[in-house]
Amino acid sequence: MLTLGLESSAHTFGAGIVDDGKVLANAKAMYDIGAGGMVPSKVAEFHALNAAGVIRDALDKAGITLRDLEGIGYTRGPGLGPCLQVAQLSARTLAHRLGLGVAMVNHCVAHIEIAKHASGLKDPIVLYVSGGNSQILKLAGKPFRHYRVIGETLDIGIGNMLDSLARKLCLNPAWGSTVAKTAEGGNYIELPYTVKGMDFSFTGLLTRAEELAAKMSPKDICFSVQETSFAMLCEALERALLLTNSKELCVCGGVAQSTRLRSMLTSLARENKARFGYVENEFNADNGAMVAFTAERMLLHGASTSPENCDIMQRYRAEEAAVF
């Protein structure tokens, strides 16, 4: 089923096309945050200016036209309101023009579904780590098939924490990936470590790191924040793995691009005799292909919405979305 997926929850406008689970195209335009972070209205303006070009790029890469499409999906949420509206309005316009139904996709579920598919996992414990979200999830069958959140951040997502640190240290661009590069060769400084069962908290860690910014080298601060926060995730995740007796482990989301985090999770999985999987970085970063992949499944199972009823949900939690 030729399906177009549109993503615009934050800094990226993405357009992906899949057919029978195979990714045919994955185009995107990403807002340059520099050292200052994101202003939602400015990012939304960027998306609006680039949406048509990104969609054309995806169609060209897939070798199809708009008329060939059989379904459309877009990120309903969670995300930044002004940004989400761009993909929503684009999907509504195209669906109305082409006479197609629309799948309203949960951003978190899309990350999980494409990672599971790529790694061949069936029912893993999932560590979903991105800018606005940090959660541990597991499939549940009641009252409907969905991802149950069994652990999560009590304050901010780990990606936002790393981005905030990057801005405090005046790193450019202010991304977690820049923190990772700066951390290379750093020395460890003891920092606050907060894990409560399978939940975790990052604000104390961030506050202390910012206090030390004028006294310690950026290299040591970045190294210490990265090691501490990743260790917190691993502790909570290992507890969830053991309590659920799971034998599969999956990581996804923007922060899953971290080679250091994946190295730590590889060790964790090996020690617990669990199979570990993740997807290529292209699909861990926000992208349209993951939305198209999830939308195709939804549409094939009848989860279609008319264009006039499409909406956005800035706080659309993973456990609210049905999984097919």
C-alpha positions in Angstrom: 0.0 0.0 0.0 1.8 3.1 -1.2 1.7 5.4 1.9 3.1 8.9 2.4 4.1 9.8 6.0 4.6 13.4 7.1 6.6 14.3 10.3 6.9 17.8 11.8 6.8 17.4 15.6 9.9 19.5 16.2 12.9 20.6 14.2 12.4 18.3 11.2 9.9 18.3 8.3 10.1 14.8 6.9 8.3 13.0 4.1 8.6 9.2 3.8 7.0 6.7 1.4 6.6 3.0 2.1 5.0 0.1 0.2 4.2 -3.1 2.0 6.6 -2.2 4.8 9.5 -1.3 2.5 10.9 2.2 2.6 11.0 3.7 -0.8 11.9 7.3 0.2 12.8 9.3 3.2 13.3 13.0 2.6 13.6 15.8 5.1 14.6 19.4 5.8 15.9 20.2 9.3 15.8 23.6 11.0 19.3 24.9 12.0 19.0 25.6 15.7 22.5 27.0 16.0 23.5 27.6 19.6 20.2 29.1 20.6 17.6 26.3 20.4 14.2 26.3 18.9 11.5 29.0 18.7 8.4 27.0 17.7 6.8 29.7 15.5 10.1 30.1 13.6 10.5 26.4 13.2 6.9 26.1 12.0 7.5 28.8 9.4 10.6 26.9 8.2 8.5 23.8 7.8 5.7 25.6 5.9 8.3 27.0 3.5 10.0 23.6 2.9 7.0 21.1 3.1 6.2 21.1 -0.6 9.8 20.7 -1.7 10.4 17.8 0.8 7.2 16.0 -0.4 8.3 16.4 -4.0 11.7 15.1 -3.2 10.2 12.0 -1.6 7.9 11.3 -4.5 10.8 11.7 -6.9 13.0 9.3 -4.9 10.2 6.7 -4.8 9.5 7.2 -8.6 5.8 7.8 -8.1 3.3 10.7 -8.4 0.8 12.0 -5.9 -1.9 10.1 -7.8 -0.2 6.8 -7.1 -0.6 7.2 -3.3 -3.0 4.9 -1.6 -2.8 6.3 1.9 -1.5 9.2 4.0 -0.3 9.5 7.6 1.0 12.3 9.7 2.4 12.9 13.2 -0.6 13.8 15.4 1.7 14.3 18.4 3.4 14.6 20.8 5.3 17.7 19.8 5.3 21.4 19.4 1.9 22.7 18.5 2.9 25.2 15.7 5.2 22.6 14.2 2.7 19.7 14.3 0.1 21.8 12.5 2.3 21.9 9.3 2.2 18.2 8.7 -1.4 18.0 9.8 -2.5 20.7 7.3 -0.3 19.2 4.6 -1.9 15.7 5.1 -5.4 17.1 5.2 -4.9 19.1 2.0 -3.4 16.1 0.1 -6.0 13.7 1.4 -8.9 15.9 0.4 -7.4 16.5 -3.0 -6.7 12.8 -3.6 -9.8 11.4 -1.9 -7.8 9.4 0.7 -8.2 8.5 4.3 -5.6 9.6 6.8 -3.8 7.8 9.7 -3.1 10.0 12.7 0.2 8.6 14.0 1.7 8.8 17.5 5.3 10.0 17.1 6.6 7.7 19.9 4.9 4.6 18.5 6.3 5.3 15.1 9.8 5.4 16.5 9.2 2.0 18.2 7.5 0.3 15.3 10.2 1.0 12.7 13.0 0.1 15.1 11.3 -3.2 16.0 10.8 -4.0 12.3 14.3 -3.2 11.3 15.8 -5.3 14.1 13.4 -8.2 13.8 12.3 -8.0 17.4 8.7 -9.2 18.3 8.0 -8.1 21.9 10.9 -6.2 23.4 11.3 -4.0 26.4 11.7 -0.6 24.7 13.8 2.3 25.8 12.5 5.3 23.9 14.9 8.3 24.3 14.4 11.6 22.5 14.2 15.3 23.0 10.9 15.5 24.8 10.4 11.9 25.9 12.4 9.3 27.9 10.3 6.2 28.6 10.5 2.4 29.1 7.6 0.6 27.4 6.2 -2.8 26.9 3.4 -4.1 24.7 0.1 -4.8 26.6 -3.1 -6.3 25.2 -5.8 -4.8 27.4 -8.0 -2.8 27.1 -6.6 -2.6 23.6 -3.2 -3.4 22.1 -0.9 -0.6 23.1 2.5 0.3 24.6 2.3 0.5 28.4 4.7 2.9 30.0 6.4 1.2 32.9 9.1 3.8 33.6 9.8 7.3 32.4 11.4 10.6 33.2 9.9 12.5 36.1 10.8 15.9 34.6 12.5 16.4 31.2 13.5 14.1 28.4 17.2 13.2 28.2 17.5 14.8 24.8 16.2 18.1 26.1 18.6 17.8 29.0 21.6 17.3 26.7 20.5 20.1 24.4 20.1 22.5 27.4 23.6 21.5 28.6 24.9 22.3 25.1 23.3 25.7 25.1 24.8 26.5 28.6 28.2 25.5 27.3 27.7 27.5 24.1 28.3 24.5 21.9 27.3 24.9 18.3 25.1 23.3 17.2 23.4 22.8 20.6 22.6 19.1 20.1 23.2 16.1 22.2 25.5 14.8 19.4 27.8 17.9 20.0 27.8 17.0 23.7 29.0 13.5 22.7 31.8 14.8 20.6 32.9 17.2 23.3 32.9 14.4 25.9 35.6 12.4 24.1 38.6 12.0 26.4 36.9 13.7 29.3 37.3 12.8 33.0 34.5 11.8 35.3 33.1 14.3 37.9 30.5 13.0 40.4 27.1 14.3 39.7 23.5 13.8 41.0 22.1 10.4 40.1 18.4 9.9 40.5 16.6 6.6 39.8 13.3 5.7 41.5 12.3 2.2 40.6 12.0 2.4 36.9 11.6 6.2 36.8 14.4 8.7 36.6 15.0 12.4 36.8 17.5 14.7 35.0 16.9 18.2 36.3 19.2 17.8 39.4 21.9 16.4 37.1 21.5 19.3 34.7 21.4 22.0 37.4 24.7 20.7 39.0 26.4 20.5 35.6 25.4 24.1 34.8 26.7 25.2 38.2 30.1 23.6 37.4 30.2 25.1 33.9 32.4 28.1 35.0 34.8 25.9 37.1 35.3 22.7 35.1 36.2 22.0 31.5 33.4 21.4 29.0 35.0 18.1 28.1 34.8 16.8 31.7 31.2 18.1 32.2 29.9 16.6 29.0 31.6 13.3 29.7 30.3 13.1 33.2 26.7 14.1 32.3 26.6 11.6 29.5 28.0 8.7 31.6 25.7 9.5 34.6 22.5 9.9 32.6 23.1 6.8 30.5 23.9 4.8 33.6 20.6 5.9 35.1 18.7 4.7 32.0 20.5 1.4 32.1 19.7 0.8 35.8 16.0 1.5 35.3 15.9 -0.6 32.1 17.7 -3.6 33.6 15.1 -3.6 36.4 12.3 -3.5 33.9 13.9 -6.3 31.9 14.1 -8.5 34.9 10.7 -7.7 36.3 9.0 -8.5 33.0 11.2 -11.5 32.2 11.8 -10.1 28.8 14.4 -11.6 26.4 14.4 -8.8 23.9 15.6 -5.2 24.3 15.1 -2.3 21.8 16.3 1.3 21.9 14.9 4.0 19.6 14.5 7.8 19.3 17.0 10.6 18.6 19.3 9.8 21.6 19.5 6.2 20.4 21.9 7.5 17.8 24.5 7.7 20.6 27.2 5.0 20.1 28.1 5.2 23.9 24.5 4.5 24.9 24.2 1.6 22.5 27.5 0.2 23.8 26.2 0.3 27.3 22.9 -1.3 26.3 24.8 -4.0 24.4 26.6 -5.0 27.6 23.4 -4.9 29.6 21.7 -7.2 27.1 24.6 -9.6 27.0 24.8 -9.9 30.8 21.0 -10.6 30.9 21.1 -13.0 27.9 18.7 -10.8 26.0 18.6 -9.9 22.3 19.3 -6.3 21.6 18.2 -4.3 18.6 18.1 -0.8 17.1 17.5 0.9 13.8 19.9 2.8 11.6 20.5 6.4 12.6 18.5 7.7 9.7 15.4 6.3 11.3 16.2 7.1 14.9 16.3 10.8 14.0 12.8 12.2 13.4 11.8 11.2 9.9 8.8 10.7 7.6 9.5 7.0 6.8 8.7 5.9 10.4 5.4 7.7 10.1 4.6 6.2 6.8 5.5 2.7 8.0 3.2 3.0 11.0 0.4 4.7 9.0 0.4 1.9 6.5 -0.3 -0.6 9.2 -3.0 1.6 10.7 -4.8 2.1 7.4 -4.7 -1.6 6.5 -6.4 -2.3 9.8 -9.1 0.3 9.2 -7.7 3.1 11.4 -8.5 5.8 8.9 -9.8 9.3 9.6 -11.4 11.7 7.2 -9.4 14.8 6.4 -11.8 17.2 8.1 -11.5 15.3 11.4 -7.7 15.3 11.5 -6.3 17.1 14.6 -3.1 17.4 16.7 -2.4 16.4 20.3 0.7 18.1 21.7 0.6 15.7 24.7 -0.4 12.5 22.9 1.1 9.8 25.1 2.2 6.5 23.7 -0.2 4.4 25.8 -3.2 6.3 24.2 -2.4 5.0 20.8 -3.6 1.6 19.5 -0.8 -0.6 18.0 -1.5 -2.8 15.0 
